[in-house]
Amino acid sequence: MVKQSRGLIVKHGNKIWPGFGVNPAPVLLRSGENDYLLGHPEPPAGFKKVKGKPNLHVKEGHLLPRPAATVHLVDGTWSVVMPAREEFIGWVRDETGNPNFQLSKADYLQTLIHESFHAHQISTLGGPEGVPTFGFSGLAGALQKQLREGGWWGGRASKIGELLVRGLNADDLSRVRNLVNRALNLTENGSKTLTSAVLSFEDHIQWLEGTARYAGTRTIMETYGNDSGPEEKIDLQPPSRVKSNLLNQLTSPLSGPTPVRDRLATMGTVKAMILDRLYPGWKKDFLSDVRSLDKILKTGTSVPEPLLDFPITKVKLNEMPIIVGLANNPGRKSHGLQHVADLEPLDGMVFPFNEETKSAFWMKDTKISLQIGFFDSNGKLLDNVTMDPCNFNDCPSYAPDQQFKYVLELPADSEIQLDDLSIYPGQLVLSTSE
């Protein structure tokens, strides 16, 4: 199952998270009296090759003094540390005093992927010290005990969770944005009464654990029904059931040994799934330009009213990052920037096409003058022109002589001028990962 988890990361990881599918983290498996190390580039002293098993090493005894599901630095490489499934079950039963605890093969597989994503996070950030705390510096255990016993925190979390559930299930993006904004407002209102320690702890756990649970959940959902899924027969639930189980966790009463941490992790997972709809490409710079999930969601919900049903994304124009509306279906392409009097806080709009085209653009019912740039499949600027508003039926059309793949529209008075780019490479890079 360890081998299978790494195979699934290679297959689906880059689709789920940019870079996650490249060189999955080694796994140190604790089983019986031995440690098994799979996928490590330079196994430490004491590990011997297992005959007939490429890339697998074994040693007697254990590197860690006790079982754990965690990430550990093994001879310079951040690696996943896991007990074998039956030992994992026994360890949790002993730790929690719950003799009925079970862990299915599917859940164990998801846990392996979850911890592998932690290894990816920590490696990318240069070590645990790079993980953002958002200002939290207290004792996590004591704070969680206080929140669990207070009662009020669980009620607040359930109200926010209910709004997020409805937001993820909403059909149109305008409805998603409305519900998410209500959830964010509920969080912000709490900031007037909650301590900074509580708010920073919430941001920290949602950022760290929420995204790792998201990676594990999405990988399992991608694997279902896939012919190249796990080698060992594992009863995976259909994606709809996985999603339903996840959402139920947001509105059910707090339970388990770490209910506050678990609720925040689930909340972060659902926020990440909502961002996939509102803000394709949000993960591209997540580990380098560190912001809380709530701040990223705030960006994803902040669009002009006529564009409430448009997702947004980040593109780069000559290495300059800009936030744009994404006209990624026929209806959105037809609507474009009609009726938009002020684009703030967006910089413009991108029209991606599935294949090169010579489709013409016009300015009927637009309210502001626009620059329009036509780019080829490599993001090279082919042509650009300034277009003025038109309120008549017989409006002029604009199209270059060459076929193009992407179109970028910017306000005519933008600080970014496409005319200035014509003497440079003019590269347009879409940062979407979906």
C-alpha positions in Angstrom: 0.0 0.0 0.0 3.0 2.3 0.6 4.1 1.6 -3.0 0.6 2.2 -4.2 0.3 5.6 -2.5 3.5 6.7 -4.2 2.2 5.5 -7.6 -1.0 7.5 -7.1 0.9 10.6 -6.2 3.0 10.2 -9.4 -0.2 9.7 -11.5 -2.5 12.3 -10.0 -0.3 14.6 -7.9 0.5 17.3 -10.4 -3.2 17.7 -11.4 -4.1 18.0 -7.7 -1.3 20.3 -6.7 1.5 21.7 -8.9 4.7 19.8 -8.2 3.2 17.3 -5.8 3.6 14.4 -8.4 7.3 14.9 -8.8 9.6 12.7 -6.7 7.1 11.6 -3.9 8.6 11.6 -0.4 10.2 8.4 0.8 8.2 6.3 3.3 9.6 4.8 6.5 7.2 2.0 7.4 7.3 0.6 11.0 6.3 -3.1 10.9 7.0 -5.6 13.7 10.6 -5.3 14.8 11.8 -3.7 11.6 11.8 -0.4 9.7 11.3 -0.5 5.9 12.4 2.4 3.8 11.0 2.8 0.3 12.1 5.4 -2.2 14.9 7.0 -0.3 17.8 8.3 -2.5 20.5 7.4 0.1 19.3 5.1 2.9 21.2 5.8 6.1 23.6 3.3 7.7 22.0 0.1 9.0 19.5 -0.3 6.1 20.1 -3.2 3.8 18.6 -3.8 0.3 15.7 -6.2 0.2 16.5 -8.8 -2.4 14.2 -8.6 -5.5 12.6 -5.3 -4.3 14.1 -2.3 -6.0 14.3 0.8 -4.0 13.3 -1.0 -0.7 15.6 -1.2 2.3 15.2 -2.8 5.8 16.8 -2.5 9.2 16.2 -4.2 12.5 14.9 -1.8 15.2 13.3 1.6 14.8 14.6 5.1 14.0 11.8 6.6 16.0 11.2 5.5 19.6 7.5 5.1 19.3 4.9 4.7 16.5 3.7 7.8 14.7 2.1 9.1 11.6 4.3 12.1 10.8 7.1 13.5 8.7 10.7 13.1 9.8 14.1 14.0 8.4 15.7 10.7 7.4 19.4 11.3 6.5 18.7 14.7 5.0 15.4 13.9 3.2 12.0 14.7 4.6 10.2 11.3 4.7 6.8 10.0 5.7 6.8 7.9 8.9 3.9 5.4 9.3 3.2 2.2 11.2 1.8 -0.7 9.1 -2.0 -0.5 9.1 -2.8 -3.0 11.8 -0.1 -1.5 14.0 -1.5 1.9 13.3 -4.9 0.8 14.5 -3.5 -0.7 17.7 -1.4 2.5 18.3 -4.5 4.8 18.0 -6.6 2.5 20.2 -3.9 2.7 22.9 -3.5 6.5 22.5 -7.2 7.3 22.6 -8.5 4.5 24.8 -11.0 3.7 22.1 -11.0 -0.1 21.5 -13.5 0.2 18.6 -11.2 2.4 16.4 -10.9 1.1 12.8 -9.1 2.3 9.8 -10.1 0.9 6.3 -7.5 0.3 3.6 -8.9 3.3 1.7 -8.5 5.6 4.8 -5.0 4.2 5.4 -4.1 5.0 1.8 -5.5 8.5 2.1 -3.4 9.0 5.3 -0.2 8.0 3.5 -1.0 10.6 0.8 -1.9 13.2 3.4 1.5 12.7 5.1 3.3 12.7 1.8 1.8 16.1 1.1 3.1 17.3 4.4 6.6 16.1 3.3 6.1 18.1 0.1 5.1 21.2 2.0 8.0 21.0 4.4 10.6 20.2 1.7 9.4 23.2 -0.4 9.4 25.5 2.6 12.9 24.5 3.6 11.9 22.7 6.9 9.3 23.0 9.6 10.5 26.5 10.5 9.1 27.6 7.2 5.6 26.5 8.0 3.5 29.7 8.6 2.1 30.1 12.1 0.2 33.3 11.3 1.3 34.6 14.7 0.3 31.6 16.8 2.9 30.8 19.5 1.0 29.2 22.3 0.3 25.7 23.5 -1.9 24.0 20.9 -3.1 21.3 23.2 -4.2 23.7 26.0 -6.0 26.0 23.5 -7.9 23.1 21.8 -9.0 21.9 25.3 -10.3 25.4 26.1 -12.2 25.7 22.8 -13.6 22.2 23.0 -14.9 22.7 26.6 -16.2 26.2 26.0 -19.1 25.1 23.8 -19.4 28.4 22.0 -16.6 27.6 19.6 -18.3 24.4 18.3 -21.5 26.4 17.6 -19.6 29.1 15.7 -17.7 26.4 13.7 -20.9 24.7 12.8 -22.5 27.9 11.5 -19.5 28.6 9.4 -19.4 25.0 8.3 -23.0 25.1 7.2 -22.4 28.1 5.0 -19.3 26.4 3.4 -21.3 23.2 2.8 -24.0 25.2 1.0 -21.3 27.1 -0.9 -19.6 24.0 -2.2 -22.9 22.5 -3.3 -24.3 25.7 -4.9 -24.7 25.5 -8.7 -23.7 29.0 -9.8 -20.6 30.9 -8.7 -22.6 34.0 -7.7 -24.4 31.9 -5.1 -21.1 30.4 -4.0 -19.6 33.8 -3.5 -22.6 35.0 -1.5 -22.4 32.0 0.9 -18.6 32.2 1.2 -18.7 35.9 2.0 -21.2 35.2 4.7 -18.9 32.6 6.2 -16.0 35.0 6.0 -18.0 37.8 7.6 -18.9 35.4 10.5 -15.2 34.7 10.9 -14.3 38.4 10.8 -17.1 39.3 13.3 -15.6 36.7 15.6 -12.3 38.6 15.4 -13.8 41.3 17.6 -14.3 38.9 20.5 -11.8 36.1 19.9 -8.2 36.3 21.0 -5.4 36.6 18.4 -4.2 33.2 19.5 -7.5 31.6 18.5 -7.6 33.3 15.1 -4.0 32.6 14.3 -4.4 28.9 15.4 -7.4 28.6 13.1 -5.5 30.0 10.1 -2.4 27.8 10.9 -4.3 24.5 11.1 -6.5 25.2 8.0 -3.4 26.2 6.0 -1.3 23.2 7.1 -3.7 20.3 7.8 -6.6 21.5 5.5 -4.5 21.4 2.4 -2.9 18.1 3.3 -6.3 16.6 3.8 -7.4 18.2 0.5 -4.5 16.5 -1.3 -5.4 13.1 0.2 -9.1 13.4 -0.5 -8.7 14.6 -4.0 -6.3 11.8 -4.8 -8.7 9.2 -3.6 -11.5 10.8 -5.6 -9.4 10.8 -8.7 -8.5 7.2 -8.2 -12.0 5.9 -8.1 -13.0 4.0 -11.2 -9.5 4.5 -12.7 -8.1 1.4 -14.4 -4.6 2.3 -13.2 -5.6 2.6 -9.6 -4.2 0.7 -6.6 -2.8 -2.7 -7.3 -4.3 -4.3 -4.2 -8.1 -4.4 -4.2 -9.3 -1.6 -2.1 -13.0 -0.6 -1.8 -12.9 3.1 -2.6 -16.1 5.1 -2.2 -17.4 7.1 -5.2 -16.3 10.7 -5.2 -19.9 11.9 -4.4 -19.8 9.7 -1.2 -16.3 11.0 -0.3 -17.5 14.5 -0.7 -20.7 13.9 1.3 -18.8 12.3 4.2 -16.4 15.3 4.2 -19.3 17.8 4.3 -21.0 15.9 7.1 -18.0 16.5 9.3 -18.5 20.2 9.1 -22.0 20.3 10.7 -21.8 17.3 13.1 -21.1 17.7 16.8 -17.4 17.9 17.8 -16.1 14.4 18.6 -12.9 12.4 18.8 -9.6 12.9 20.6 -8.7 16.1 18.7 -12.1 17.5 17.6 -11.0 21.2 17.2 -8.0 20.3 15.1 -10.1 17.9 13.0 -12.8 20.4 12.4 -10.4 23.1 11.3 -8.6 20.6 9.0 -12.0 19.7 7.4 -12.9 23.4 7.1 -9.6 24.0 5.3 -10.2 21.1 2.9 -13.7 22.4 1.9 -12.3 25.9 1.5 -9.7 24.5 -0.8 -12.4 22.8 -2.9 -14.4 26.0 -3.1 -11.3 27.8 -4.3 -10.9 25.3 -7.1 -14.2 26.6 -8.4 -13.8 30.3 -7.7 -10.0 30.7 -8.3 -8.4 28.1 -10.6 -4.7 28.3 -10.2 -4.8 29.5 -6.5 -2.4 26.7 -5.6 0.3 27.9 -8.0 2.1 30.2 -5.6 0.5 28.9 -2.4 3.8 27.7 -0.8 5.8 30.8 -1.8 3.4 33.6 -1.4 2.0 32.6 2.0 -1.5 33.8 2.8 -4.3 32.3 4.9 -7.0 30.4 3.1 -9.5 33.1 4.2 -7.4 35.8 2.5 -7.2 33.8 -0.7 -11.0 33.2 -0.5 -11.5 37.0 -0.1 -9.6 37.5 -3.3 -11.7 34.8 -5.0 -15.0 36.5 -3.9 -14.0 40.1 -4.8 -15.2 40.7 -8.3 -17.4 43.4 -10.0 -21.1 42.6 -9.7 -21.6 41.9 -13.4 -18.9 39.2 -13.1 -20.2 37.3 -10.1 -20.5 34.1 -12.1 -17.0 34.3 -13.5 -14.1 32.4 -11.8 -10.9 34.4 -11.5 -7.3 33.3 -12.0 -3.7 34.7 -11.9 -1.7 35.1 -15.1 1.7 36.5 -15.7 2.4 39.1 -18.3 6.2 39.5 -18.8 6.6 38.0 -15.3 4.2 40.5 -13.9 1.3 38.7 -11.9 -2.1 40.1 -12.6 -5.6 38.9 -11.4 -8.2 38.5 -14.1 -11.7 37.2 -14.7 -11.7 33.8 -16.6 -14.0 33.6 -19.6 -13.7 29.8 -19.8 -17.0 28.8 -21.4 -19.2 30.0 -24.3 -21.6 32.0 -22.1 -18.8 33.8 -20.3 -16.9 34.5 -23.6 -20.1 36.0 -25.0 -20.7 38.2 -21.9 -17.0 39.3 -21.5 -16.8 42.7 -19.8 -20.2 43.9 -20.8 -21.9 46.3 -18.3 -18.7 46.5 -16.2 -18.1 50.2 -15.3 -15.2 49.5 -12.8 -13.0 46.4 -13.0 -11.5 46.8 -9.5 -10.2 44.7 -7.9 -9.5 42.7 -11.1 -6.9 43.8 -13.6 -8.6 42.5 -16.7 -10.1 39.3 -18.3 -8.6 36.3 -20.1 -10.3 34.3 -22.8 -8.7 30.9 -23.3 -9.7 28.8 -26.3 -9.3 25.0 -26.7 -7.6 25.5 -30.1 -6.3 28.3 -32.2 -9.0 30.5 -33.6 -9.7 33.7 -35.5 -12.9 34.6 -33.6 -13.7 38.3 -33.7 -14.4 40.5 -30.6 -16.7 43.5 -30.3 -17.6 46.1 -27.7 -21.4 46.0 -27.6 -22.8 47.2 -24.2 -19.4 47.7 -22.7 -18.9 50.8 -20.5 -15.1 51.3 -20.6 -12.5 51.4 -23.3 -10.3 48.3 -23.5 -7.0 47.2 -24.7 -7.2 43.7 -26.3 -4.2 41.5 -26.9 -4.1 38.4 -29.0 -1.6 35.7 -28.0 -0.5 32.4 -29.6 -0.4 29.0 -27.9 3.0 29.8 -26.5 1.8 33.1 -25.0 3.5 35.3 -27.5 1.7 38.6 -28.3 0.6 38.6 -31.9 -1.4 41.8 -32.1 -3.1 44.4 -29.9 -5.6 47.2 -30.4 -7.6 49.7 -28.3 -11.4 49.3 -28.5 -14.0 51.9 -27.5 -17.5 51.2 -26.1 -20.3 50.6 -28.5 -24.0 50.9 -27.7 -25.4 50.3 -31.2 -26.3 47.0 -32.9 -23.8 47.6 -35.7 -20.5 47.5 -33.7 -17.1 47.0 -35.3 -15.3 43.7 -34.8 -11.7 43.2 -33.9 -9.5 40.3 -34.9 -5.8 39.8 -35.9 -4.8 38.4 -39.3 -3.2 35.4 -37.5 -4.9 32.6 -35.5 -4.6 33.0 -31.7 -5.2 30.9 -28.6 -5.6 33.4 -25.8 -7.0 36.9 -25.5 -6.3 39.4 -22.7 -8.4 42.5 -22.2 -7.3 45.3 -20.0 -8.7 48.8 -19.3 -7.4 51.3 -21.8 -6.1 53.5 -18.9 -4.4 50.6 -17.1 -0.8 51.0 -15.9 -0.1 48.0 -18.0 0.0 49.0 -21.7 0.1 46.3 -24.3 1.7 48.7 -26.8 4.8 48.8 -24.5 4.9 45.0 -24.6 5.1 44.8 -28.4 8.9 45.4 -28.4 9.4 42.8 -25.7 8.7 39.0 -25.7 5.1 39.8 -24.5 4.8 36.4 -22.9 1.4 35.6 -21.3 1.5 32.7 -18.9 -1.6 31.2 -17.4 -1.0 29.9 -13.9 -4.1 27.7 -13.7 -3.4 24.1 -12.6 -6.7 22.6 -13.5 
